[in-house]
Amino acid sequence: MKTFTGFRRDDGTIGVRNHVLIIPTVSCVNRVALDVAARTGAVTFTHPYGCTFDALENSTTEDTFIGHGKHPNVGAVLVLSLGCETASASRISDAISATGKPVETLIVQKGGGARSTGVTGVEKVKEMQAQLATTPSDEGHISELIIALECGSSDSFSGLTANPAVGEAADVIVGAGGTVVLSELTEMVGAEPVLRRRAATDAIRRELMELIKQYEIELSMGLRKMTAACLSRRVISKAG
């Protein structure tokens, strides 16, 4: 079977979930976002960003949040802002709205504080959930899927069960024209022969090996610095 039932978005993408996502634009409103999510079943995330005078960092933070909101598994978004952060809540909401998804923005400093904003947030999310409940399902093809793989803290059975099962699923998806993203370079160290053998072109093969080699060098340098720092602390401790 190479099809699945999902939710087609206005921009043509299709998701397998239909979440309301709460985006806290700055770490100061993480708690409010978590409270609203807990009371409604919406999804959210926490982070330490959103307030800096570095223009590039602000842009990167905003782009990351926009990417979350555009995700096919997201059907509607509540942008939760403090009001004085340097990340732009309006840029985030406008970019996500352009995809055709329902987007609401709440500003804590204009909404009477965290508690009252949280109450309003619950109301907004429930309205969105009611709207999403009427979203018609659609049939998608595996080739439309983009699946990200992430280490889930390896245990003694990972190499025996989980890894082979995930690898088999990845082969099926890629073989049908879909995309699978192996996100951690750390997880590639030691598996170079396997990845090298399966690279689609010589250019990709060379780039992959160069990235892994560069990462190994960076890891080695980091370990040396940590070792030197530990030895230095021991010397100082003994001298004291």
Backbone hydrogen bonds, N-H to C=O, Kabsch-Sander energy under -0.5 kcal/mol:
donor,donor_aa,acceptor,acceptor_aa,energy
4,F,140,G,-2.3
6,G,4,F,-0.5
6,G,138,D,-3.2
7,F,15,G,-2.7
8,R,6,G,-0.5
9,R,13,T,-3.4
12,G,9,R,-2.1
15,G,7,F,-2.2
19,H,73,N,-2.5
21,L,19,H,-0.6
21,L,76,A,-2.7
22,I,43,V,-2.8
23,I,21,L,-0.6
23,I,78,L,-2.7
25,T,23,I,-0.7
25,T,80,L,-2.7
27,S,49,Y,-1.9
29,V,26,V,-1.9
30,N,27,S,-1.7
33,A,29,V,-2.3
34,L,30,N,-2.5
35,D,31,R,-2.2
36,V,32,V,-2.4
37,A,33,A,-2.4
38,A,34,L,-2.4
39,R,35,D,-1.6
40,T,36,V,-0.8
40,T,37,A,-0.7
41,G,37,A,-2.8
43,V,20,V,-2.4
45,F,22,I,-0.5
55,A,53,F,-0.7
58,N,54,D,-2.4
59,S,55,A,-2.3
60,T,56,L,-2.5
61,T,57,E,-2.6
62,E,58,N,-2.6
63,D,59,S,-2.7
64,T,60,T,-2.1
65,F,61,T,-2.1
66,I,62,E,-2.6
67,G,63,D,-2.3
68,H,64,T,-1.8
69,G,65,F,-2.2
70,K,66,I,-2.0
71,H,67,G,-0.7
71,H,68,H,-0.9
74,V,71,H,-2.2
75,G,19,H,-3.2
75,G,73,N,-0.5
76,A,19,H,-1.4
77,V,102,P,-2.5
78,L,21,L,-2.8
79,V,77,V,-0.6
79,V,104,E,-3.4
80,L,23,I,-3.0
80,L,78,L,-0.6
81,S,79,V,-0.6
81,S,106,L,-3.2
86,T,50,G,-0.9
87,A,50,G,-2.1
89,A,87,A,-0.8
92,I,88,S,-1.7
93,S,89,A,-2.6
94,D,90,S,-2.6
95,A,91,R,-2.0
96,I,92,I,-1.8
97,S,93,S,-2.6
98,A,94,D,-1.4
99,T,96,I,-1.7
100,G,97,S,-2.3
101,K,96,I,-0.8
104,E,77,V,-2.2
106,L,79,V,-2.6
108,V,81,S,-3.0
108,V,106,L,-0.5
109,Q,82,L,-2.0
110,K,107,I,-1.2
111,G,107,I,-1.0
111,G,108,V,-0.6
113,G,108,V,-2.1
117,T,113,G,-2.0
118,G,114,A,-2.2
119,V,115,R,-1.8
120,T,116,S,-2.2
121,G,117,T,-2.7
122,V,118,G,-2.1
123,E,119,V,-1.7
124,K,120,T,-2.6
125,V,121,G,-2.6
126,K,122,V,-2.3
127,E,123,E,-1.9
128,M,124,K,-2.1
129,Q,125,V,-2.7
130,A,126,K,-2.0
131,Q,127,E,-1.8
132,L,128,M,-2.7
133,A,129,Q,-1.6
134,T,131,Q,-1.2
135,T,132,L,-2.1
138,D,6,G,-2.6
140,G,4,F,-3.3
140,G,138,D,-0.5
142,I,2,K,-2.5
144,E,141,H,-2.5
145,L,142,I,-2.0
147,I,179,T,-3.0
149,L,181,V,-3.2
158,S,155,D,-1.4
161,T,157,F,-2.8
162,A,157,F,-0.7
163,N,158,S,-3.0
165,A,161,T,-2.1
166,V,162,A,-3.0
167,G,163,N,-2.6
168,E,164,P,-2.4
169,A,165,A,-2.2
170,A,166,V,-2.5
171,D,167,G,-2.2
172,V,168,E,-1.9
173,I,169,A,-2.3
174,V,170,A,-2.8
175,G,171,D,-2.5
176,A,172,V,-1.2
177,G,174,V,-1.7
178,G,173,I,-3.0
179,T,145,L,-2.4
181,V,147,I,-3.2
182,L,180,V,-0.6
183,S,149,L,-1.4
183,S,181,V,-0.8
185,L,183,S,-0.6
188,M,185,L,-1.5
189,V,185,L,-1.0
189,V,186,T,-0.7
191,A,188,M,-2.2
195,L,191,A,-2.3
196,R,192,E,-3.2
197,R,193,P,-1.9
198,R,194,V,-1.1
199,A,195,L,-0.6
199,A,196,R,-0.9
205,R,201,T,-2.1
206,R,202,D,-2.6
207,E,203,A,-2.3
208,L,204,I,-2.6
209,M,205,R,-2.1
210,E,206,R,-2.3
211,L,207,E,-2.3
212,I,208,L,-2.2
213,K,209,M,-2.3
214,Q,210,E,-2.5
215,Y,211,L,-2.2
216,E,212,I,-2.3
217,I,213,K,-1.9
218,E,214,Q,-2.2
219,L,215,Y,-2.6
220,S,216,E,-2.3
221,M,217,I,-2.5
222,G,218,E,-2.3
223,L,219,L,-2.4
224,R,220,S,-2.1
225,K,221,M,-2.1
226,M,222,G,-2.2
227,T,223,L,-2.5
228,A,224,R,-2.6
229,A,225,K,-2.4
230,C,226,M,-2.3
231,L,227,T,-2.5
232,S,228,A,-2.3
233,R,229,A,-2.1
234,R,230,C,-1.9
235,V,231,L,-2.3
236,I,232,S,-2.4
237,S,233,R,-2.4
238,K,234,R,-2.5
239,A,235,V,-2.6
240,G,236,I,-2.0
